[in-house]
């Protein structure tokens, strides 16, 4: 069955499939209501490298502290992003240097499991 109507807003049907479903007269005037966005509460994440809530100066992460570095690396051996760890940009830079140095010194694997 093939029915085609040209220059109208009626649906074009080919077989049992339709290009778009027919609308009832009530749907044309009906407007969609939007839901109100929930207010997002920001939780202040504490940097895992801070000592007693203060940033150590100079920012240095010991590459020999493998237990700390393992927390900042995922199981595949990739350095976890700032958004997930809660590090600041400065501490994340120090973490990446320490992880790379520990890998080079064979204290950590380059790839995970």
CNS distance restraints for C-alpha pairs under 8 A (distance, minus, plus):
assign (resid   1 and name CA) (resid  14 and name CA) 6.50 0.50 0.50
assign (resid   1 and name CA) (resid  15 and name CA) 5.03 0.50 0.50
assign (resid   2 and name CA) (resid  13 and name CA) 6.65 0.50 0.50
assign (resid   2 and name CA) (resid  14 and name CA) 5.01 0.50 0.50
assign (resid   2 and name CA) (resid  15 and name CA) 6.04 0.50 0.50
assign (resid   3 and name CA) (resid  12 and name CA) 6.80 0.50 0.50
assign (resid   3 and name CA) (resid  13 and name CA) 5.88 0.50 0.50
assign (resid   3 and name CA) (resid  14 and name CA) 6.51 0.50 0.50
assign (resid   4 and name CA) (resid  12 and name CA) 5.66 0.50 0.50
assign (resid   4 and name CA) (resid  13 and name CA) 6.89 0.50 0.50
assign (resid   5 and name CA) (resid  10 and name CA) 7.33 0.50 0.50
assign (resid   5 and name CA) (resid  12 and name CA) 6.79 0.50 0.50
assign (resid  10 and name CA) (resid  22 and name CA) 7.88 0.50 0.50
assign (resid  11 and name CA) (resid  18 and name CA) 6.62 0.50 0.50
assign (resid  11 and name CA) (resid  19 and name CA) 6.20 0.50 0.50
assign (resid  11 and name CA) (resid  20 and name CA) 6.18 0.50 0.50
assign (resid  11 and name CA) (resid  21 and name CA) 7.25 0.50 0.50
assign (resid  11 and name CA) (resid  22 and name CA) 6.85 0.50 0.50
assign (resid  12 and name CA) (resid  18 and name CA) 6.04 0.50 0.50
assign (resid  12 and name CA) (resid  19 and name CA) 5.74 0.50 0.50
assign (resid  12 and name CA) (resid  20 and name CA) 7.82 0.50 0.50
assign (resid  13 and name CA) (resid  17 and name CA) 5.95 0.50 0.50
assign (resid  13 and name CA) (resid  18 and name CA) 4.51 0.50 0.50
assign (resid  13 and name CA) (resid  19 and name CA) 6.41 0.50 0.50
assign (resid  14 and name CA) (resid  18 and name CA) 6.46 0.50 0.50
assign (resid  23 and name CA) (resid  27 and name CA) 6.38 0.50 0.50
assign (resid  23 and name CA) (resid  28 and name CA) 7.34 0.50 0.50
assign (resid  24 and name CA) (resid  28 and name CA) 7.24 0.50 0.50
assign (resid  25 and name CA) (resid  29 and name CA) 7.59 0.50 0.50
assign (resid  26 and name CA) (resid  30 and name CA) 6.49 0.50 0.50
assign (resid  45 and name CA) (resid  86 and name CA) 5.70 0.50 0.50
assign (resid  46 and name CA) (resid  50 and name CA) 7.65 0.50 0.50
assign (resid  46 and name CA) (resid  53 and name CA) 7.60 0.50 0.50
assign (resid  46 and name CA) (resid  86 and name CA) 6.53 0.50 0.50
assign (resid  46 and name CA) (resid  87 and name CA) 7.71 0.50 0.50
assign (resid  47 and name CA) (resid  85 and name CA) 7.74 0.50 0.50
assign (resid  47 and name CA) (resid  86 and name CA) 5.45 0.50 0.50
assign (resid  47 and name CA) (resid  87 and name CA) 4.79 0.50 0.50
assign (resid  47 and name CA) (resid  88 and name CA) 6.64 0.50 0.50
assign (resid  48 and name CA) (resid  85 and name CA) 7.51 0.50 0.50
assign (resid  48 and name CA) (resid  86 and name CA) 7.10 0.50 0.50
assign (resid  48 and name CA) (resid  87 and name CA) 6.54 0.50 0.50
assign (resid  49 and name CA) (resid  55 and name CA) 7.55 0.50 0.50
assign (resid  49 and name CA) (resid  61 and name CA) 7.91 0.50 0.50
assign (resid  49 and name CA) (resid  87 and name CA) 7.44 0.50 0.50
assign (resid  49 and name CA) (resid  91 and name CA) 6.99 0.50 0.50
assign (resid  50 and name CA) (resid  54 and name CA) 5.30 0.50 0.50
assign (resid  50 and name CA) (resid  55 and name CA) 4.83 0.50 0.50
assign (resid  50 and name CA) (resid  56 and name CA) 6.37 0.50 0.50
assign (resid  51 and name CA) (resid  55 and name CA) 6.40 0.50 0.50
assign (resid  51 and name CA) (resid  56 and name CA) 6.55 0.50 0.50
assign (resid  55 and name CA) (resid  59 and name CA) 7.29 0.50 0.50
assign (resid  56 and name CA) (resid  60 and name CA) 7.52 0.50 0.50
assign (resid  59 and name CA) (resid  90 and name CA) 7.37 0.50 0.50
assign (resid  59 and name CA) (resid  91 and name CA) 6.61 0.50 0.50
assign (resid  59 and name CA) (resid  94 and name CA) 6.79 0.50 0.50
assign (resid  60 and name CA) (resid  91 and name CA) 7.93 0.50 0.50
assign (resid  60 and name CA) (resid  94 and name CA) 6.05 0.50 0.50
assign (resid  61 and name CA) (resid  65 and name CA) 7.99 0.50 0.50
assign (resid  61 and name CA) (resid  94 and name CA) 5.94 0.50 0.50
assign (resid  61 and name CA) (resid  95 and name CA) 6.12 0.50 0.50
assign (resid  61 and name CA) (resid  98 and name CA) 6.03 0.50 0.50
assign (resid  62 and name CA) (resid  98 and name CA) 6.42 0.50 0.50
assign (resid  63 and name CA) (resid  69 and name CA) 7.64 0.50 0.50
assign (resid  63 and name CA) (resid  98 and name CA) 4.56 0.50 0.50
assign (resid  63 and name CA) (resid  99 and name CA) 6.43 0.50 0.50
assign (resid  63 and name CA) (resid 101 and name CA) 6.33 0.50 0.50
assign (resid  63 and name CA) (resid 102 and name CA) 5.28 0.50 0.50
assign (resid  64 and name CA) (resid 102 and name CA) 6.78 0.50 0.50
assign (resid  64 and name CA) (resid 107 and name CA) 7.43 0.50 0.50
assign (resid  65 and name CA) (resid  69 and name CA) 6.54 0.50 0.50
assign (resid  66 and name CA) (resid  70 and name CA) 6.00 0.50 0.50
assign (resid  66 and name CA) (resid 102 and name CA) 7.83 0.50 0.50
assign (resid  66 and name CA) (resid 107 and name CA) 7.17 0.50 0.50
assign (resid  66 and name CA) (resid 108 and name CA) 7.33 0.50 0.50
assign (resid  67 and name CA) (resid  71 and name CA) 6.77 0.50 0.50
assign (resid  68 and name CA) (resid  72 and name CA) 6.90 0.50 0.50
assign (resid  69 and name CA) (resid  73 and name CA) 6.43 0.50 0.50
assign (resid  69 and name CA) (resid  95 and name CA) 7.47 0.50 0.50
assign (resid  69 and name CA) (resid  98 and name CA) 7.84 0.50 0.50
assign (resid  69 and name CA) (resid  99 and name CA) 6.50 0.50 0.50
assign (resid  70 and name CA) (resid  74 and name CA) 7.46 0.50 0.50
assign (resid  72 and name CA) (resid  79 and name CA) 6.21 0.50 0.50
assign (resid  72 and name CA) (resid  80 and name CA) 5.69 0.50 0.50
assign (resid  72 and name CA) (resid  85 and name CA) 6.93 0.50 0.50
assign (resid  72 and name CA) (resid  95 and name CA) 7.84 0.50 0.50
assign (resid  73 and name CA) (resid  77 and name CA) 5.72 0.50 0.50
assign (resid  73 and name CA) (resid  78 and name CA) 5.48 0.50 0.50
assign (resid  73 and name CA) (resid  79 and name CA) 4.48 0.50 0.50
assign (resid  73 and name CA) (resid  80 and name CA) 5.34 0.50 0.50
assign (resid  74 and name CA) (resid  78 and name CA) 5.57 0.50 0.50
assign (resid  74 and name CA) (resid  79 and name CA) 6.48 0.50 0.50
assign (resid  74 and name CA) (resid  80 and name CA) 6.19 0.50 0.50
assign (resid  74 and name CA) (resid 112 and name CA) 7.95 0.50 0.50
assign (resid  75 and name CA) (resid 112 and name CA) 5.43 0.50 0.50
assign (resid  75 and name CA) (resid 113 and name CA) 6.67 0.50 0.50
assign (resid  76 and name CA) (resid 111 and name CA) 5.81 0.50 0.50
assign (resid  76 and name CA) (resid 112 and name CA) 3.89 0.50 0.50
assign (resid  76 and name CA) (resid 113 and name CA) 6.16 0.50 0.50
assign (resid  77 and name CA) (resid 109 and name CA) 6.97 0.50 0.50
assign (resid  77 and name CA) (resid 110 and name CA) 6.12 0.50 0.50
assign (resid  77 and name CA) (resid 111 and name CA) 4.77 0.50 0.50
assign (resid  77 and name CA) (resid 112 and name CA) 4.46 0.50 0.50
assign (resid  78 and name CA) (resid 111 and name CA) 7.54 0.50 0.50
assign (resid  78 and name CA) (resid 112 and name CA) 7.97 0.50 0.50
assign (resid  79 and name CA) (resid  96 and name CA) 7.01 0.50 0.50
assign (resid  79 and name CA) (resid  99 and name CA) 7.81 0.50 0.50
assign (resid  80 and name CA) (resid  84 and name CA) 6.72 0.50 0.50
assign (resid  80 and name CA) (resid  85 and name CA) 6.73 0.50 0.50
assign (resid  81 and name CA) (resid  85 and name CA) 6.41 0.50 0.50
assign (resid  82 and name CA) (resid  86 and name CA) 5.47 0.50 0.50
assign (resid  82 and name CA) (resid  87 and name CA) 5.25 0.50 0.50
assign (resid  82 and name CA) (resid  88 and name CA) 6.92 0.50 0.50
assign (resid  82 and name CA) (resid  89 and name CA) 7.38 0.50 0.50
assign (resid  82 and name CA) (resid  92 and name CA) 6.50 0.50 0.50
assign (resid  83 and name CA) (resid  87 and name CA) 7.48 0.50 0.50
assign (resid  87 and name CA) (resid  91 and name CA) 5.87 0.50 0.50
assign (resid  87 and name CA) (resid  92 and name CA) 5.63 0.50 0.50
assign (resid  88 and name CA) (resid  92 and name CA) 6.00 0.50 0.50
assign (resid  89 and name CA) (resid  93 and name CA) 6.19 0.50 0.50
assign (resid  90 and name CA) (resid  94 and name CA) 6.44 0.50 0.50
assign (resid  91 and name CA) (resid  95 and name CA) 6.09 0.50 0.50
assign (resid  92 and name CA) (resid  96 and name CA) 6.17 0.50 0.50
assign (resid  93 and name CA) (resid  97 and name CA) 6.32 0.50 0.50
assign (resid  94 and name CA) (resid  98 and name CA) 6.16 0.50 0.50
assign (resid  95 and name CA) (resid  99 and name CA) 6.07 0.50 0.50
assign (resid  96 and name CA) (resid 100 and name CA) 6.11 0.50 0.50
assign (resid  97 and name CA) (resid 101 and name CA) 6.09 0.50 0.50
assign (resid  98 and name CA) (resid 102 and name CA) 6.04 0.50 0.50
assign (resid  99 and name CA) (resid 103 and name CA) 6.13 0.50 0.50
assign (resid  99 and name CA) (resid 108 and name CA) 7.70 0.50 0.50
assign (resid 100 and name CA) (resid 104 and name CA) 6.22 0.50 0.50
assign (resid 101 and name CA) (resid 105 and name CA) 6.21 0.50 0.50
assign (resid 102 and name CA) (resid 106 and name CA) 6.16 0.50 0.50
assign (resid 102 and name CA) (resid 107 and name CA) 5.10 0.50 0.50
assign (resid 102 and name CA) (resid 108 and name CA) 5.68 0.50 0.50
assign (resid 103 and name CA) (resid 107 and name CA) 5.80 0.50 0.50
assign (resid 103 and name CA) (resid 108 and name CA) 4.75 0.50 0.50
assign (resid 103 and name CA) (resid 109 and name CA) 5.84 0.50 0.50
assign (resid 103 and name CA) (resid 110 and name CA) 5.94 0.50 0.50
